[in-house]
Amino acid sequence: MKTLTVKINERTKIGKAFIAMFDSFKDFDEIEIIETDSKKLQKEKSIYTPEFIAKVKKAEENIKNGETTRLDPKDIWGSLGLK
């Protein structure tokens, strides 16, 4: 038995045709089709720790609220006020 994972963009013409082809095989016992949501799979298989994800989300929130420090790559110490 072989397992294949296929990501299909359901919004494209070829994606819709591919899904229609898969749907035609659903009645056969020899082929088992398991549908999953790719976003759900990404969350389950995250390589990042929950602490890291929380830090990134907090940083995104700070950026939205304007609570950030912009660094000038030509003068990092000056942009930090450490000159």
QUISUL-V756238 format. One record per helix or strand of 2 or more residues. SS is the DSSP state (h for helix, s for strand). FROM is the first residue (numbers start at 1). LEN is the number of residues. If there is no record, write none. Layout:
# QUISUL-V756238
SS|FROM|LEN / SS|FROM|LEN
This chain:
# QUISUL-V756238
h|13|12 / h|38|7 / h|50|15 / h|76|4
